[in-house]
Amino acid sequence: MEPFEKEQVVQLVDRWLERSHLSLKQVLARVQAQGCDVSKDYFDNRFRRFDVRPDIPPDLTLAIIAAFTTGLAPSECCTPAEAIELARLTHLPIDRFNDMGEFFPDQAFAEVLGRYMPTSVGPDKTAATTTPNLMLTPPLHLPGKSYHRLVGRTRELEQLLELLREPERKPIVAVIGLGGIGKTTLVQEAMDRCWQEGLFDHIVWTSAKTERFVGEGTHKIEISDFSFERLLDEIGRQCDRRELPKMPPAEKEAAVKHLLQAKRALIVVDNLETVPNSEAFVEAICQILGQSKLLITSRHHIRHERAYTLDLSGLFEADGIAFLREDSAERGIDLVAQASQADLVEIYRASGGAPLAMKLVIGQVSRWPLERVLDNLKAARYAGPNYDFYQFIFKHSWDLLTLEAKQTLVSMAVFDLANGCTEAALAPVCKLSPDMLQLALDHLILLSLVETFGNLTTRRYTLHSLTHYFILSDIVKKWS
């Protein structure tokens, strides 16, 4: 049997690596050890879009899972949850899910399968052999979760669900925040809850994401420009109206409008900030929504009278520490999972409660002392080990800033993050006229680069700690 080439393995498991503690080197070693005689044709367009059903045989999925459960130390083996995520990503038929149970202890696998696919257990059935309740199983085109359970965000999740449950509330809900703050994770949890509660006839998932941060590096996603017409095509495909993408544009739009008036659908657009002319895009969707809802994630605020904005910031300290313990335990990194409270508080404060930054620190602590890891995070450098991380979070927004907005952002580095500053205190530092400063601050707030707090009479402005590290770095000079 001919083993996989490295490029094939990357295509096959790239998305799975997001939710796995396994390195690409470990993945490659396992799959090569397993070997396979499947032709390269099976790997074309693998995992590029969730709505496209991959042409990958069920037996190959099961063979890959078998390879990942043997051969290395138990702490490095894939978990039942990771196996089920791979099965979902490769669209393993539901009736073959129980076949994965032979690779894991019965009770452990049954518990995870029950969490992902609710079951009805009869008096003569065991949990490991029950048939999933297909009405509660999330549609296969929805992305697999990149987390075991949602840590924190209880208030934000309930607020989001309340907005989605009530038809008379705003039809557009936008979850806004800095890159890596957990917007997509929150929306995924909301989608799952909406499906379990039967709030919508259809859930449509689309993503305008152009790159992902996996492990410690960025990975470009090869997608065509996201457009309104492409969204219409996705709605047709994911709502079982396969004829819609073949219609002329005007006829297609009318058909989708009729569909969304007749059925209640949740339309999700992830990473709206990368969509060209995004405000016009949102307005076009609004015109055809009918009784459906539009749920958006974006790093940039949208201005629309029918939109409700949910601003997302870092996790609270208690939730951040719980996240550090749980994520590190899931990845088998005991140095963090069993760390002292003081060390975890230090990680939390350095990361500003941003989940992506905390995940980065967890991975690096397995190789370097904690002090060096946190110093690298704070002392962001163009030639440093975390450049890809800062580029992923800030480059797109930085390129959109005016010179005055960049000047204002850099000037804010002199103020204490906890107390921030007023507009009056900032003016003499950035040396802009009141009108120019107001425009600059407005621009920075819209792009989630400046946070605001205060009351109706006095507003204060501050930075997330990651933004603070970034503007003090030589990366800003290189990009300018």
C-alpha positions in Angstrom: 0.0 0.0 0.0 1.3 3.5 -0.9 1.4 5.9 2.1 0.0 9.4 2.0 2.1 12.2 0.8 2.6 15.1 3.3 0.4 17.5 1.1 -2.4 15.0 1.1 -2.3 14.7 4.9 -2.4 18.4 5.3 -5.5 18.6 3.1 -7.1 15.7 5.0 -6.6 16.8 8.6 -6.0 20.6 8.4 -9.4 21.5 9.9 -9.2 18.6 12.4 -5.9 19.9 13.7 -7.8 23.0 15.0 -9.4 20.8 17.7 -6.6 18.4 18.3 -3.5 18.5 20.4 -1.7 16.4 17.8 1.1 18.0 15.8 1.3 17.6 12.0 4.4 15.6 12.4 2.5 13.1 14.6 -0.4 13.0 12.2 1.9 12.3 9.3 3.7 9.5 11.2 0.5 7.8 12.1 -1.1 7.9 8.7 2.1 6.8 6.9 2.3 3.9 9.4 -1.3 3.0 8.5 -0.8 3.3 4.8 -3.6 3.5 2.2 -4.2 2.6 -1.4 -6.8 5.3 -2.0 -6.0 7.5 -5.1 -5.2 11.2 -4.8 -8.5 12.1 -6.4 -10.2 11.5 -3.0 -8.4 14.5 -1.6 -9.5 17.1 -4.1 -11.2 20.1 -2.5 -11.2 18.3 0.9 -12.8 20.3 3.7 -12.8 23.5 1.7 -16.5 24.2 2.4 -18.8 22.5 4.8 -21.7 22.3 2.4 -19.7 20.2 -0.1 -20.0 16.5 0.7 -16.4 15.1 0.4 -16.0 12.0 -1.7 -14.2 10.1 1.0 -15.3 6.5 1.7 -16.5 5.6 5.2 -13.9 2.9 5.6 -11.1 5.4 5.0 -12.4 7.6 7.7 -12.6 4.7 10.1 -9.0 3.6 9.1 -7.7 7.1 9.8 -9.3 7.1 13.2 -7.9 3.7 14.0 -4.4 5.0 13.1 -4.8 7.9 15.4 -5.8 5.8 18.4 -2.7 3.5 18.4 1.0 3.7 18.3 1.9 6.6 20.7 1.6 7.2 24.4 -2.0 7.3 25.7 -1.8 11.0 26.4 -1.1 11.7 22.7 -3.9 9.5 21.3 -7.0 11.2 19.9 -10.1 11.3 22.1 -13.6 10.1 21.3 -14.6 13.7 20.8 -11.9 14.3 18.3 -12.8 11.1 16.4 -16.4 12.2 16.2 -15.4 15.6 14.9 -13.3 14.0 12.1 -16.3 11.7 11.3 -18.6 14.8 11.0 -16.0 16.7 8.9 -15.7 13.8 6.4 -19.5 13.2 6.5 -19.3 9.7 7.8 -22.8 8.3 7.5 -24.7 8.4 10.7 -25.3 4.7 10.7 -21.5 4.1 10.8 -20.8 6.3 13.9 -21.2 3.3 16.2 -18.4 1.6 14.3 -16.0 4.0 16.0 -16.8 2.6 19.3 -14.5 -0.4 18.9 -11.5 2.0 19.1 -12.5 3.4 22.6 -13.8 2.1 25.9 -17.5 1.6 25.6 -18.6 4.0 28.3 -16.3 6.8 27.3 -17.4 6.6 23.7 -21.1 6.3 24.6 -21.0 9.4 26.7 -19.4 11.5 24.0 -21.7 10.1 21.3 -24.6 11.0 23.4 -23.4 14.6 23.8 -22.9 15.1 20.1 -25.9 13.1 18.9 -28.8 12.8 21.5 -30.3 9.3 21.7 -33.4 7.6 22.8 -32.5 4.6 25.0 -35.0 1.8 25.1 -35.3 -0.8 27.9 -33.5 -3.4 25.8 -30.8 -1.1 24.4 -27.5 0.1 25.7 -26.3 3.6 25.2 -23.5 2.4 22.9 -25.9 0.8 20.4 -28.8 3.3 20.3 -29.9 5.0 17.1 -29.3 8.8 17.1 -32.4 11.0 17.1 -32.0 12.5 13.7 -34.2 15.4 14.5 -31.7 16.6 17.1 -28.6 15.8 15.2 -27.0 19.0 13.8 -27.1 19.2 10.0 -23.9 17.9 8.4 -23.1 21.2 6.7 -22.6 22.9 10.1 -19.0 23.1 11.2 -17.8 20.8 13.9 -17.1 22.4 17.3 -13.5 23.3 18.0 -14.2 22.9 21.8 -15.3 20.3 24.3 -17.7 22.7 26.1 -18.3 26.4 26.2 -16.5 27.9 29.2 -17.9 31.2 30.4 -20.0 33.4 28.1 -23.2 32.4 30.0 -24.6 35.9 30.0 -23.7 36.5 26.3 -25.1 33.2 25.2 -28.5 33.8 26.9 -28.6 37.3 25.5 -27.9 35.9 22.1 -30.5 33.2 22.3 -33.1 35.6 23.6 -32.6 37.7 20.5 -32.9 34.7 18.3 -35.9 33.2 20.0 -38.2 36.2 19.7 -39.4 36.9 16.1 -40.3 40.5 16.9 -36.8 41.4 18.0 -34.2 42.8 15.6 -33.8 40.5 12.6 -30.0 41.1 12.5 -27.7 40.2 15.3 -24.0 41.0 15.1 -21.4 39.6 17.5 -18.5 42.0 17.3 -15.0 41.8 18.8 -11.3 41.6 18.4 -9.8 38.7 16.4 -9.4 35.6 18.6 -11.8 36.8 21.3 -14.3 33.8 20.8 -17.0 35.2 18.4 -17.3 32.1 16.2 -17.3 29.7 19.2 -20.2 31.7 20.8 -22.1 31.6 17.6 -21.5 27.9 17.1 -22.9 27.2 20.6 -25.9 29.4 19.8 -26.5 27.5 16.5 -26.4 24.2 18.4 -28.9 25.4 21.0 -31.2 26.8 18.4 -31.3 23.5 16.6 -31.9 21.6 19.8 -34.8 23.9 20.6 -36.2 23.7 17.1 -36.3 27.5 16.7 -35.6 27.4 13.0 -36.5 25.2 10.1 -33.1 25.6 8.6 -29.7 26.8 9.8 -27.4 28.1 7.0 -23.7 28.4 7.8 -21.4 30.5 5.6 -17.9 31.8 6.2 -16.1 34.7 4.6 -12.9 33.8 6.5 -9.8 34.1 4.4 -7.3 32.6 6.9 -7.2 30.6 10.1 -4.8 30.5 13.0 -3.9 26.9 13.7 -1.4 26.0 16.4 1.1 28.8 16.1 0.7 29.8 12.4 -1.8 31.2 9.9 -3.2 29.1 7.1 -4.7 30.8 4.0 -8.1 29.5 2.9 -8.6 29.3 -0.9 -12.1 30.7 -1.5 -13.5 33.0 -4.1 -14.7 36.4 -3.2 -17.7 36.2 -0.9 -20.8 37.8 -2.5 -24.5 38.2 -2.1 -25.1 35.8 -5.0 -22.9 33.2 -3.5 -24.9 33.5 -0.2 -28.1 32.9 -2.2 -26.5 29.8 -3.6 -25.6 28.6 -0.1 -29.1 29.2 1.2 -30.5 27.1 -1.7 -28.1 24.2 -1.2 -28.4 24.1 2.6 -32.2 24.4 2.6 -32.5 21.5 0.2 -33.4 23.7 -2.8 -30.7 22.4 -5.2 -32.3 24.1 -8.2 -31.7 27.6 -6.9 -28.0 28.0 -7.8 -28.8 27.3 -11.4 -31.4 30.1 -11.7 -30.7 33.6 -13.2 -29.8 36.1 -10.5 -33.1 38.0 -10.3 -35.1 34.8 -10.3 -32.8 33.3 -7.7 -33.2 36.2 -5.4 -37.0 36.1 -5.7 -37.0 32.4 -4.9 -34.8 32.8 -1.8 -37.0 35.7 -0.6 -40.1 33.5 -0.9 -38.3 30.6 0.8 -37.3 32.8 3.8 -40.8 34.2 4.1 -42.3 30.7 4.1 -39.7 29.1 6.3 -37.9 30.3 9.4 -34.2 30.1 8.8 -31.1 31.3 10.7 -28.6 32.7 8.2 -25.1 32.8 9.7 -22.3 34.8 8.1 -18.9 34.3 9.8 -16.1 36.9 9.4 -18.2 39.6 7.7 -15.3 42.1 7.9 -13.7 40.4 4.9 -16.7 40.8 2.6 -16.3 43.7 0.2 -18.8 46.5 0.8 -20.2 44.7 3.8 -22.9 47.2 4.8 -24.5 47.0 1.3 -24.2 43.2 1.6 -26.1 43.2 4.9 -28.8 45.6 3.5 -29.3 43.2 0.5 -29.8 40.3 2.9 -32.2 42.3 5.1 -34.5 42.9 2.1 -35.1 39.2 1.7 -35.1 38.0 5.3 -38.8 37.6 5.8 -39.4 35.8 9.1 -35.8 34.6 9.2 -32.8 36.0 11.2 -29.3 37.0 10.2 -26.5 36.2 12.7 -23.1 37.8 12.0 -19.6 37.6 13.4 -17.2 40.5 12.6 -14.2 42.3 13.9 -15.8 45.5 12.6 -19.1 47.1 13.7 -21.9 47.5 11.3 -24.2 50.4 11.1 -27.7 49.2 10.4 -30.9 50.4 12.1 -32.3 46.8 12.2 -29.2 45.3 13.8 -28.5 44.5 17.4 -24.8 44.5 18.3 -23.4 42.2 21.0 -19.8 43.4 21.9 -17.6 40.6 23.0 -14.5 41.2 25.1 -12.1 38.9 27.0 -13.4 36.3 29.4 -13.8 37.2 33.1 -10.9 36.1 35.3 -12.7 33.1 36.8 -13.8 31.9 33.4 -10.4 32.5 31.9 -8.7 30.3 34.5 -11.3 27.6 34.0 -10.7 27.8 30.3 -6.9 27.4 30.8 -7.4 24.4 33.0 -9.9 22.7 30.7 -8.2 23.4 27.3 -4.8 22.3 28.6 -6.3 19.1 30.1 -8.0 18.3 26.8 -4.7 18.7 25.0 -2.8 16.6 27.5 -0.6 19.6 28.7 -0.5 18.9 32.4 2.0 21.7 33.1 -0.9 24.2 32.7 -3.8 22.0 33.7 -2.2 21.5 37.1 -0.5 24.9 37.4 -1.0 27.1 40.5 -3.7 29.7 40.7 -1.1 32.4 40.6 0.5 31.2 37.4 -2.9 30.9 35.7 -3.8 34.4 36.8 -0.6 35.6 35.3 -1.4 33.9 32.0 -4.9 35.3 32.0 -3.9 38.9 32.6 -1.1 38.8 30.0 -3.6 37.5 27.4 -6.4 39.8 28.4 -8.8 36.8 28.6 -8.6 36.3 24.8 -9.1 32.5 24.2 -6.9 32.4 21.1 -4.0 34.0 23.0 -4.5 31.6 26.0 -4.4 28.6 23.6 -1.2 30.0 22.1 0.4 30.2 25.6 -0.8 26.7 26.5 0.9 25.2 23.5 4.2 27.1 24.0 4.5 26.3 27.7 4.9 22.7 26.8 8.3 23.7 25.3 9.5 26.9 27.0 9.4 28.3 30.5 6.3 30.3 31.3 8.2 33.5 31.9 9.7 33.4 28.4 6.4 32.5 26.8 4.7 35.6 28.4 7.6 37.8 27.6 7.3 36.7 23.9 3.6 37.5 24.0 4.1 41.0 25.5 7.2 41.9 23.5 5.6 41.4 20.1 8.3 41.5 17.4 8.4 41.4 13.6 11.0 38.7 13.7 9.7 37.1 16.9 8.0 33.7 17.4 4.5 35.3 17.6 4.5 37.5 14.5 1.9 35.2 12.8 -0.4 35.6 15.8 -0.3 39.4 15.7 -0.6 39.5 11.9 -3.7 37.3 12.1 -5.4 39.5 14.7 -4.4 43.0 13.5 -3.1 43.2 9.9 -6.5 43.5 8.1 -7.8 46.2 10.4 -4.5 48.1 10.5 -4.5 48.3 6.7 -7.9 50.0 6.8 -6.9 52.8 9.2 -6.3 56.4 8.2 -3.0 58.0 9.2 -4.8 60.0 11.9 -6.4 56.8 13.3 -3.0 55.1 13.4 -1.5 58.1 15.1 -4.3 58.1 17.7 -4.0 54.4 18.4 -0.2 54.6 19.0 -0.7 57.6 21.2 -3.0 55.6 23.5 -0.1 53.5 24.6 0.9 56.0 27.2 -2.3 55.6 29.2 -3.0 53.0 31.9 -5.2 50.2 30.5 -7.4 49.9 33.5 -8.4 53.6 33.6 -8.0 54.5 30.0 -8.3 58.1 29.0 -10.8 60.8 28.1 -10.9 62.5 24.7 -9.6 65.7 26.3 -6.6 63.9 27.8 -5.8 62.2 24.5 -6.0 65.3 22.3 -2.6 66.9 23.4 -0.8 63.5 23.1 -1.9 62.7 19.5 -1.8 66.4 18.4 -5.0 66.2 16.3 -7.8 68.8 16.1 -11.0 67.9 18.0 -12.8 67.0 14.8 -10.0 64.8 13.5 -9.7 63.1 16.8 -13.4 62.3 17.0 -13.2 60.8 13.5 -10.1 58.8 14.4 -11.6 57.4 17.6 -14.8 56.6 15.8 -12.9 54.6 13.2 -10.9 52.8 15.8 -14.0 51.8 17.8 -15.8 50.6 14.7 -12.8 48.3 14.0 -12.7 46.9 17.6 -9.3 48.4 18.2 -10.4 50.7 21.0 -12.8 49.8 23.8 -15.1 52.3 25.5 -16.6 52.6 28.9 -18.2 55.2 31.2 -21.6 56.8 31.3 -23.7 59.2 29.2 -21.8 62.3 30.2 -18.2 60.9 30.3 -16.7 58.3 28.0 -13.3 56.8 28.5 -11.2 54.9 25.9 -8.8 52.1 26.4 -7.0 49.2 24.7 -7.1 45.5 25.0 -3.8 44.2 26.3 -3.0 42.5 23.0 -3.6 45.7 21.1 -1.3 47.5 23.6 1.5 45.0 23.0 1.0 45.3 19.3 1.2 49.1 19.0 4.4 49.1 21.2 6.1 46.6 18.9 8.3 47.0 15.9 5.6 45.4 13.8 3.8 48.7 13.6 6.9 50.4 12.2 7.4 47.6 9.6 3.8 47.8 8.5 4.0 51.6 8.2 
